[in-house]
Amino acid sequence: MPKLVAPAVRLHAAWLEAHDEWGPGLHEDGFGLQSTDEVRSPDGFATWVTRLADRSGPDGPLEDSRVRCTYRWIVEDDRVLGGIALRHELDDYLLRVGGHIGYGIRPSARRRGLATWALDRMLGEARALGLDRVLLACEADNTASAKTIERLGGVLEDIRDTELGPARRYWITL
């Protein structure tokens, strides 16, 4: 049975296995990973996990131009299957491109309903934060993600060109 867990240093090896499965240079939605993050070494990984925790809390430090964000990893039997992130607010960039929630499932764990399961739980966390609706975006040709969002009540606002390419933008009323 999968669980949503806060990022944890104890999952370093399991996270690296998932990361390696995605392949070099591929974007892993939901993890908050930046190109400057050094996650292979235990110290680098611990630094990254600490930064993610700091961004989740109301008082932790934020890097420039970042918003508060709750990160969860989708874990089953100590295997990291994916990640999901809930941004507590939208800045101009997130309003155009990313939305409130981003998620990704490692290739070998797809087609099991994990994204729908995780998104449903993260919508509960969004309600708890006091949000009345959330914006989600996915690549225009990502049919699986579009169906996941629609399954949970997503209403298509539009398909538009963004800095990352054409994107479908959906709103879910909570």
Secondary structure, 3 states (H helix, E strand, C coil): CCEEECCCHHHHHHHHHHHHHHCCCCCCCCCCCCCCCCCCCHHHHHHHHHHHHHHHCCCCCCCCCCCCEEEEEEEECCEEEEEEEEECCCCHHHHHHHECEEEEECHHHCCCCHHHHHHHHHHHHHHHCCCCEEEEEEECCCHHHHHHHHHCCCEEEEEEEECCEEEEEEEEEC
